[in-house]
Amino acid sequence: QVQLEESGGGLVQPGGSLTLSCVASRSIFSIATMGWYRQAPGNKRESVASVTSSGNTDYSNSVKGRFTISKDNAKNTITLQMNSLKPEDTAVYYCNAAVIPGLAKYNYWGQGTQVTVTS
């Protein structure tokens, strides 16, 4: 069991920046993969960025070069730094923890935080 709590969402103009944080209820040192997903109205949830326990990162093509995922084991926190935001980035962003590779029942989700990019 791990609880995830996101924060940092809000309203921003195109080209602006936001930082999302996800704080876990326990140590994240041994969690296989942590990451961020997003879901816009009428769309399916999609992966945005992830970081593994070994420090490897991965990004979707739509955000690569603009978003950066970071992991702070001491603070049990992952962060998504979002720069050069576009209206199409508007979505609810969810923190995810995949504790054991290949075992879906050990997937945990945060409650989500709204990001709105508009002029």
C-alpha positions, 0 to 999 in steps of 0.5 A: 500500500502506498498513497500518492498526493499530487499538488501544483496544478492550476491555470497558466497561459500558453508558453508558461510553466508549472511544477507538479509534485507527488508525495508518497506515503512511504519510501519510494526508493524500491518502487520499480517505476513512478510517473505521470499520466494525464487525461483530457475530457473525451480522451484516454489516459496517456503516459507523460513521463516516468522514472525507474528505481535505477534513474532511467527516464522516459517521455512521451513524444508530445512533451519531450524537451518541454517536461522534466521528471525528477525523483527525490528519494529522501523526500518520497517525492517525484516532480514534473517540471512543465515548461512551454505549456500548450493548450493541448497540455490541458488535462487532469494529471495523475501520479502513478507508482508501479511497485512490482514490474508486470503486476497490475495489482501493485499499481497505485494512483493519486487523485489527480490535479487539474492543469489548464493552459489557456489565454 
